[in-house]
Amino acid sequence: MRRLPRSLVPLLFLVGCTDGGVSGSPGAAGVRDPLFPRLGNGGYDVRHYQLTLEYDPAADRLTGTAEILADATQDLSAFNLDLHGMDVADVTVDGAPAAANRAGDELTVRPRDELRRAAPFRTVVRYAGTPRTITDRDGAKEGWLRTAGGALALGQPAGSMAWFPGNHHPGDKATYDIAVTVPRGLKALSNGELARETTTGGATTYVWRSAAPMASYLATLAIGPYETTNGRTRDGLPVLTGADPTVAARTAKVAGRVAEVTEWAAGRFGPYPFSSVGAIAVRDGAAGYALETQNRPVIPAGLFDLPILVHELAHQWYGNSVTPATWRDMWLSEGFATYAEWLWAEDREGTPADESFDEAFATDANWSFPPASPPSAEHVSDAPVYGRGAMVLHQVRRAVGEEEFFALLKGWPAEHRHGNASTEDFTAYAEEASGQDLGRVWKVWLYGTGGRPK
């Protein structure tokens, strides 16, 4: 992501509640992420989300059915789903009515029969209501954002819970099918590939399929009168860009370079990890930041320039395919994407990465905390995660040499393709791959708290 500078009321509903002889234990409410301890849930691993949605922009009403296919990771008597707002009509587990208790953003589901460890199970949640915008601790808006005649769904770090129930932590990635019905004349753009588009009467349904695992914060939905353009890279990779008609003309030139940037990035970072690529240009008022939504980044018109396009497309390798294990590992996403900007400037604009490093080194904001240790949730997108994160990589480059470093840039996303990785995973990988002890780099640049190194 590239940002601009800048009482608990329980609802109880029971459906067919029985004891069922349950002897398992409830899954944890929250996975104890270092920065967002209440995000996500324990006791299960989601494999697939099938979302069937209908949105009426005039009434700002979303009606949804979420089918969640998961595997139990323990004997479960109950489990939680993250859901912000919305009214839940009913829940079933493996076709049987389940009891459900609502408290804040936690939807606790108690299946009729115990779920055994390692067993697959299917949960269906039917819900509806006016989806909400969430204000982050740093003041940014996410979740469900109203736009002129439509809406925009953005999820970093917790906004996806505003439009569908799930296990909303980056550590639980899944595949997706998203079917969205909107009034005729509007489009609904999402991740992956468009599998089907059908119009009946006054409504059109768009079915999007994401076959590669995706963290829920990277899921997006853009509803409005978007103009779309199709193309391909030289290797035949499909390219789909969309733009709000009010900004299509001013963003077309940069949007037209998606294929070029993707081809360049594949040369530097290895094979592109997904089956299509693109971007969505939105009005400036729709969001105050760009976000690396999987295979189709969302970028406001005022930010739609080449460095940000490079940054967001680099995330497809670093952040989307290799997703941080926890939010404290965010520098593995943002530091790499920022370094991609430096590499583009070096390769295409004649600006050596040493100059970009010097500029970042001289920026006071980059030294407020170590990139691997954001002090709290409101600092997860602050400057050190980006600029000092990129400086860490440049110090690795200086330490191991050009050949080893650029091999590492390709090897790291290949090693953890479509998975999750931590800072400790990266430091161990870098030392093993290069055959060098990089302890001083980690101590001074990644974890050091003494300000600028002398």
N, C-alpha and C positions, 0 to 999 in steps of 0.2 A: 504494500500500500504506500502511496505517496500523498501525504496530507499537506494542506496549506498550513503556514505557521499559525501558529495559534495556541401501610401497616398491614401488615399481613392480614388478608381477609380470606379465610378458608371457604371453599365451596365443596360440599359433599354431595355426590350422587352415587347411588348404588343400583347396579343392574344385575339381577340374578346372583346375589352374593351367597356363597356357600362356604363351609369350612374346608371341605375337600381333603381333609387329612394332611394338610401341608406341614412338612417338617423342615423345609429349607429355611433360609434366612433372606431378608430383604437386601436388594442391591443398594449400594451406597448412593446417596443423593449428593452428587459432586465427586470429582476425581482428585480433589485436593491439588489442583494446579497451583504452582507457587504464586501466581499473580491473580488468578480467578478461581479460587478453591471451590466455588459452588457450581461452576460450569461442568457439564457432562454428567455421566452417571455410571455407576459400577454394576457388575453382575452380568453384563451382556456385551456383545459386539455386533453392531449393525452391519449387514452385508448389502442391503439394498433398500432404497426408498422408492415407493411408487406413489406419487402425489397426483391427485385429481382435483383441480382447482377451478373455480369460476369466480370472476371478479366483475363487479358492476361499479365502474368509476363514478357514476352519478350519485349512487347511494353510498359509495366507499364501503362496500360490503364484499367480504371474501367468504366463500363457502368451500370447504375442503374435506377430502377424505385422504388420510395418510395411511398407507399400508407399509409396515416396517417389518422386514425380514431380518432376523437376528439369530445369533447363537448364544445360548446361556454359557457363561464362564464359571458358574457355580450353581448349586442347587438353589433355586429362587422361589421364595414365597411371594415376593412382590418386587417391582422394579419401578424406576422413575423415568419420565420423559420431561425434557425441558420445553415449556410452552409459555409464552408471554401474552397475556390477554386472551382474547377469543373465548367463545362459549363452547364447551364440549357437550355433544349430544349423547354419545355412547362410545363404549370401547369394547372390543372383543379380542380374545387371545385364542388362536387356533380355532376360530369359528364359534367359540362359546362366550356368552356375555361375561364380562369381568367387572368387578367392583373398582371404582376409581375415586380417588380423593384429591381435590384441588387445593393447593396452598401456595399462594404467590406464583412463582414461575415453575413450581414443581407439580407435575401430574403423576401421582402415585397409582400404579395399576396393580391390582391383586387378582391374578388369574384364578379361575375355578379350581384348576389342578396345578400341583407343583410342577415347575419347569426343572428338568434334570440337567445337570452340568453336561455341556457339549451338545445338547440337543438343540436343533433349530426350532424356532417358533415364529408365528406370524401375528402381529398386532395390527388392528385396524382402529383408527380413531376418526370419528366424524365430528367436525367442528365448524363454526361459522362466527362471523362478527365483523367488527371494524378493526382491522389490524393497526397496530400502534407503532409510532416512532419511538426509538430508544435513544436517550441522550447518554453518551459515554462519559466516563469520569474526566476525560480531557475536553469535554464540551462538544465533540463531534456527534452528528446524528447518524443513526443506522436503523436497521429494521425495515419497516415499511414506510417509504417516503412518498407522499402525494406529489404528483406532477400535474402539469396542465393536461387534463383529459386522460390521465392514466396514473401510473405508480411505478416506483423503482424499489426493488428489494435488495439491500446490501447487508452483509452479515458479519463484518469484522468488528469486534471479536464475538459478539453474542447476538447479533441482530436476526439471525435465521430463525430463532425461536419465536419471532413475531409473526411468522407466516406458516410454519409447520412444526409439529412436535417431533422431537428426536433426541439423539445423544449429541448435544452441541458442544463438543470439544474436539480440537484438531486431531487428537489421538485416535479417534474412531472414524475412519474414512469408509465410504461406501459408494456403490454405483447408484445411479438415479434414472428414473423415468418421470418426467414432469409433463402432465397434460393440463393445459390452461385454456379455458373458454372465456372469450371477451366479446364485447359488442362488435358486430361486423364493421369493418373499416379501421379497426385497430389491429396492431400486431402485438404478439407476446414473444419476446426474445429471451432465450435462456442459454444454459451451458450445453455443450455437446453438439449433436447434430439434429436437425429437424427431421423426424421420422415420418411425420404426417401432418397435413393441414387440411381441414374440412370445414366447409361453411354450410350451415343449415339454417334457413330462415334469417333471423337477425343476429346470429352469433357465429363466430369462427373459433375452432379448437385447434391449438398448436400442440403437438406432442414432441418433446425434446428428450433425447436419450444420451446419457453420459455413461459409457461403458468402462471408463477408467475410474478407479477410486478417487473420491473427492471429499475433502473436509467440508463440513456443512457451511463454514463461514465463507467458502468460495462459491457457493451456489448463488445465482442471481436470477431476477425476473424483471424485465423491463417492458412495461405495457404502455402503448401509445401509438401515434400515427408514424411509426418509424419508417424511414427510407432505407432499404437494404441493397447491398452490392455484393455480388458473388465473384470469386476469382480462384486462382490456384497459384501455388508457388511453382518454381521450376521443377520440383520433384513431384508435383501433382497433389500436394496437400491442399485440401479445400480451405478457402478463405472466405469468411462471411463477416462483413461489417454492417453496422446499423447506425443511423444517425437521426436524432430528432430533426424534423424538417426545418426548424428555425435555425439550426446550426450546421446543417449538412454542407452548405457551400463553404463555410469557413474552416471546416475540419477535413474536407475531402482530400486536400493535398497530402497531409500527414497520414490520414487513414489509408491512402493509396500506397503507402510504403510498408504496410504490415508484412507483405510477402518478403520484401527486401530485408527488413529487420530480422524476420524469422530465419531466413536463409543464413544471414550473417551469424546469428546467435547459434544456429546448429553447427556452424563451423568452429565456433569457440567452445561450446558447451556440450556438444554431442548431439545425437539424434533427437529431434523434437519428440516430446513424450506423449503427445495426444494425437487424435485422429482428425482434428481440424483446428483452425486458428482464426482470430479476428479481433474485433473491438466494437464497443458501443459508445457513441458520442452522445452525451446528454446535455441538457441545458445547464448553465452555470448554477441556477437556483436549485437544481435537483439534488446535488450533493456538493459538499465542500472539499472533496478529495477524490483522487482516482483510486481504484481498487482492482487488484489482479484476479478478478473472478475467473474461474478456470476456463481456459482456452478462448475466452472472450472478455478481456478487461473492460471495465466501465470507466470512462474518462470524461469529466465535464469539459465543455468547449473551451473555457478559458485556460485549461491546463493541457489541452490537446496539442502538445508540441513533441518534437522528435525525442528529446531526452526522456520524457515521461513515457512515451511509447516504448522506447528501449527498455526502460526500467520495468514496466508492467509485463512486457513479453518475456524478459529474463526471468521473471517470477514463475513462468510456466515450468522451468527447470528447478529453480530454487524457491521453494515455498509451496508450490502446487503439486509437483511430482514428488519432490522431497519436502515433506511438510514438517515444520518444527514439532518436536515431541510435546513441548509445553510452550506457553506464551512467553516464558522467560528466555526461550531459545529463539526469539523473534529475529535476532541479528543474523541468524543463518538464512533468513529470507531477505531482510532489508539490506544487510551489509553486502550480500552477493549481488542483489539487483542494483544497488548504488555503484558497486564496482563495475558492473556491466556498462553503466553510463560512462565511466572512465575509459573502459576498453573501446567503446564505440568512438569516443572522442579521439583516442589514440590511433585507432585503425582508420577512421574515416575523415577526421577533421585535423589531423596533424598535431594534436595536443598530447604530449607525453603524459602517461599516468603519474609520473613524478610530479608534474605541475598540479594535477588534480589532488594528489596527496598533500602537497604543500598548502593548497588552498583550504583543504579540510583541516589540516593541522593547525592553521592559523585561526580557525573559527572557534570562538570561545564556547559556543553552545555544545560543541562535540565533547566537552570535557567534564560535564556535570555528573556523570557516573560511568562505570565500565559497561561496554555494550552487552556483556554476558550477564549483567546483574542489574536490570532495571529495578529501582527501589520499590515501585508500586505499580498498580494497574494503570494509573493515569499517565505513567511515563513510558508505556510500552511502545509508543510511536514517536518518542522524542529523538532529537538529533543524534545522540551517541549511538543509537541502534543502527542508524543509517551511515553517517559519516565516519564515526570511529570504527564501526563494523567493517566498512570498506578499507579503512587504514590497517586493520588487522590483516586482511587478505594481502594488501600490498607489502606488508612486512614479511608475510610468508613467502611471497614472490621474491623479495630481496634475499631471503635466507636460503631458499632451495634452488633458485635459478630459474631461468625462463622455461626450459624444457620440462622440468619436473612440475613447475607450477601449472602450466597449461594442460599437462596431463592430468593433474589433480582436478582442475576445473571440469574436465570431462568425466573423470573417474568417480568423483563424489556423487553426482546425480545418477550415474549408472549403478553404483553400489546400492543406493537406496531408492531406486525407481519405484514410484507409486507407494512409498512407505513413509515412515516417520523417522526422524533422527534428532538427537540431542547435541548440545555443544560438546559434551564428552565424546560422543560418537565421532564428531568432526575432528577434534584434536587428536584422537587416537588414529583416525584414518590418515590424516595429513602426515603424521610422523611415520606411520607404517609405509605409506605410499612413497614418501620421499627418502626414507631411510635416515632421517635426521632428527635430532633432538631439538624440538622447537619450544622447549620449556620457557626460555626467556621471552619469546614472542607472546606466549599466553600470559605469563606473569605480568608483563609490562603493558601490553596493548589490549589484551582481552579482559583481564581481571584487575589491572592496576588502578588504584584509587588515589594516587598522588598527583593527579593533574598531568600536564604535558611532560613527557619524558625529556630529560635534559640532553 
